[in-house]
Amino acid sequence: MLSIIDIHTYYGDSYVLQGISLEVSKGSITGILGRNGVGKTTLIRSVIGFTPVRRGQILFNDIDITHIPSYKISRLKMGLVPQGRRIFPSLSVQENLIVAARKARVQQWDAAKIFTIFPNLQRRMRNKGNELSGGEQQMLAVARALISNPDFILMDEPTEGLAPLLVREIRDIIFKLREDGLSMLLVEQNLNFALKVCDATHVMSKGKIVHSSAPHELWDNQEIKSQYLGV
C-alpha cells in the first residue's frame, strides 16, 4: 500500500534521511522506533509532503506521491496524526472535526461514529481545543484524522506525554482501527506499546534503518534494543 524507496531528505544542508526503504502492506501497522533526533518525524513529514525528499520515490496505492503537494496526498485518503497533536486551540471539538471532515463515496467515518469511539469528545464537543486535557487533545487529533475518511494513517508519537491509562486507551483504539481495515505507519518511542500494536518494526539511527524484524524478534534482540533504543 505504501512503498518508500531509497529516500533522501535534507533540511537545508543537513542530511537527515539517508536512504530509507520500507513497505507497509494493506491492513497492517508498521512501527518506526529509535531515539530522539534519528529522523523518525522527518520520515513522516517526507511521506505527507511537508518536507519533500530530494532523491528516491514514495508510492501510495501505486501512485507516485514523491513530489506532489500535501493537500493532494491527503485527498488520496492518507490521514495524519502529527506529533504534538496540532489541533486548533481556539476552535471547539466540533469545529476541529468540521474543518477536517471529508465526504467519501463510502462514508466510513462521521461524527456519530467518531463519538462512539471517543465518548469523552462528545461530552466536550463545545469546549475549545485549549480547554482539553493532553489525553483529550490526542483523542481529538486521532478523531480529526479519521473524519477525513482515510485508508491509511501516519501516526507520530501518539502516546507522547500520556499517562499509562490513556496509553492503553490509544492502544485499544489502534486495535479497533486495524480491525476496520486501516493501515498505519506508526512512529513511537514507547517500545512496549509499539511491540503490542505493530505487525512489523523498523529501528532507525542517524537517518538510516539499522534493523527490521517482526515485533517478537525485536523484543528478543537485546543487542539492538541496548544499542539503538536504550533498553
HUGIGI-V630207 format. One record per residue. N is the residue number from 1. PHI is phi in whole degrees, -180 to 180 (999 if undefined). OMEGA is omega as a letter, one per 40 degrees, with the letter a starting at -180 (NA if undefined). BURIAL is # if it has 9 or more other C-alpha atoms within 8 Angstrom, else .. Layout:
n: (N & N)
phi: (PHI & PHI)
omega: (OMEGA & OMEGA)
burial: (BURIAL & BURIAL)
//
This chain:
n: (1 & 2 & 3 & 4 & 5 & 6 & 7 & 8 & 9 & 10 & 11 & 12 & 13 & 14 & 15 & 16 & 17 & 18 & 19 & 20 & 21 & 22 & 23 & 24 & 25 & 26 & 27 & 28 & 29 & 30 & 31 & 32 & 33 & 34 & 35 & 36 & 37 & 38 & 39 & 40 & 41 & 42 & 43 & 44 & 45 & 46 & 47 & 48 & 49 & 50 & 51 & 52 & 53 & 54 & 55 & 56 & 57 & 58 & 59 & 60 & 61 & 62 & 63 & 64 & 65 & 66 & 67 & 68 & 69 & 70 & 71 & 72 & 73 & 74 & 75 & 76 & 77 & 78 & 79 & 80 & 81 & 82 & 83 & 84 & 85 & 86 & 87 & 88 & 89 & 90 & 91 & 92 & 93 & 94 & 95 & 96 & 97 & 98 & 99 & 100 & 101 & 102 & 103 & 104 & 105 & 106 & 107 & 108 & 109 & 110 & 111 & 112 & 113 & 114 & 115 & 116 & 117 & 118 & 119 & 120 & 121 & 122 & 123 & 124 & 125 & 126 & 127 & 128 & 129 & 130 & 131 & 132 & 133 & 134 & 135 & 136 & 137 & 138 & 139 & 140 & 141 & 142 & 143 & 144 & 145 & 146 & 147 & 148 & 149 & 150 & 151 & 152 & 153 & 154 & 155 & 156 & 157 & 158 & 159 & 160 & 161 & 162 & 163 & 164 & 165 & 166 & 167 & 168 & 169 & 170 & 171 & 172 & 173 & 174 & 175 & 176 & 177 & 178 & 179 & 180 & 181 & 182 & 183 & 184 & 185 & 186 & 187 & 188 & 189 & 190 & 191 & 192 & 193 & 194 & 195 & 196 & 197 & 198 & 199 & 200 & 201 & 202 & 203 & 204 & 205 & 206 & 207 & 208 & 209 & 210 & 211 & 212 & 213 & 214 & 215 & 216 & 217 & 218 & 219 & 220 & 221 & 222 & 223 & 224 & 225 & 226 & 227 & 228 & 229 & 230 & 231)
phi: (999 & -122 & -123 & -109 & -122 & 50 & -90 & -130 & -127 & -124 & -110 & 63 & -93 & -83 & -89 & -97 & -96 & -119 & 92 & -87 & -136 & -166 & -127 & -122 & -85 & -61 & 79 & -116 & -120 & -110 & -103 & -115 & -121 & 158 & -71 & -61 & 83 & -92 & 112 & -63 & -68 & -61 & -62 & -60 & -63 & -70 & -65 & -81 & 96 & -69 & -125 & -60 & -76 & -91 & -139 & 104 & -146 & -126 & -114 & -127 & 52 & 69 & -103 & -77 & -107 & -56 & -126 & -103 & -64 & -59 & -66 & -75 & -63 & -60 & -67 & -81 & 80 & -113 & -105 & -136 & -112 & -78 & -63 & 83 & 73 & 58 & -77 & -84 & -67 & -90 & -99 & -72 & -55 & -60 & -68 & -58 & -75 & -62 & -60 & -90 & -63 & -140 & -71 & -134 & -59 & -111 & -85 & -75 & -128 & -135 & -60 & -61 & -70 & -56 & -75 & -70 & -87 & -122 & -61 & -62 & -68 & -65 & -69 & -106 & -56 & -97 & -76 & -75 & -57 & -79 & -99 & -92 & -71 & -58 & -65 & -67 & -64 & -67 & -60 & -65 & -62 & -68 & -61 & -62 & -67 & -68 & -72 & -82 & 57 & -84 & -98 & -144 & -127 & -93 & -126 & -111 & 54 & -67 & -100 & -59 & 77 & -98 & -68 & -54 & -63 & -72 & -60 & -64 & -63 & -62 & -59 & -64 & -65 & -64 & -58 & -63 & -65 & -66 & -60 & -82 & 96 & -74 & -104 & -146 & -112 & -115 & -94 & -155 & -98 & -78 & -60 & -60 & -62 & -61 & -67 & -79 & -103 & -92 & -94 & -147 & -133 & -131 & -105 & -109 & -152 & 51 & 79 & -131 & -85 & -108 & -160 & -136 & -169 & -68 & -55 & -67 & -71 & -65 & -60 & -84 & -94 & -65 & -64 & -66 & -63 & -71 & -73 & -113 & -118 & 68 & -106)
omega: (i & i & i & a & i & a & i & a & a & i & a & i & a & a & a & i & a & i & i & i & i & i & i & a & a & i & a & i & i & a & i & a & i & i & i & i & a & i & a & a & i & i & i & a & i & a & a & i & i & i & a & i & i & i & i & a & i & i & i & a & i & i & i & a & a & a & i & a & a & a & i & i & i & a & i & i & i & i & a & i & a & i & a & i & i & i & i & a & a & i & i & i & a & a & i & a & i & a & a & a & i & i & i & i & i & a & a & a & i & a & a & a & i & a & i & i & a & a & i & i & i & i & a & a & a & i & i & a & a & i & a & i & i & i & i & i & i & i & i & i & i & a & i & i & a & a & i & i & a & i & a & a & i & a & a & i & a & a & a & i & a & i & a & i & i & i & i & i & i & i & a & i & i & i & a & a & i & i & i & i & i & i & a & i & a & i & a & i & i & a & a & i & a & a & i & a & a & i & i & a & i & i & a & i & i & i & i & i & a & i & i & a & i & a & a & i & i & i & a & a & a & a & i & a & a & a & a & a & i & a & NA)
burial: (# & # & # & # & # & # & # & # & # & # & . & . & . & . & # & # & # & # & # & # & # & . & . & # & . & . & # & # & # & # & # & # & # & # & # & . & . & # & # & # & # & # & # & # & # & # & # & # & # & . & # & # & # & . & . & # & # & # & # & # & . & . & . & # & # & # & . & . & . & # & . & . & # & # & . & . & # & # & # & # & # & # & # & . & # & . & # & . & # & . & # & # & # & # & . & # & # & . & . & # & # & . & . & . & . & . & . & . & # & # & . & . & . & # & # & . & . & # & . & . & # & . & . & . & # & . & # & # & # & . & . & # & . & . & # & # & # & # & # & # & # & # & # & # & # & # & # & # & # & # & # & # & # & # & # & # & # & # & # & . & . & # & . & . & . & # & # & . & . & # & # & . & # & # & # & . & # & # & . & . & # & # & # & # & # & # & # & # & # & . & . & . & # & # & # & . & # & # & # & # & # & # & # & # & # & # & # & # & # & . & . & # & # & # & # & . & . & # & # & . & . & . & . & # & # & # & . & # & # & . & .)
//
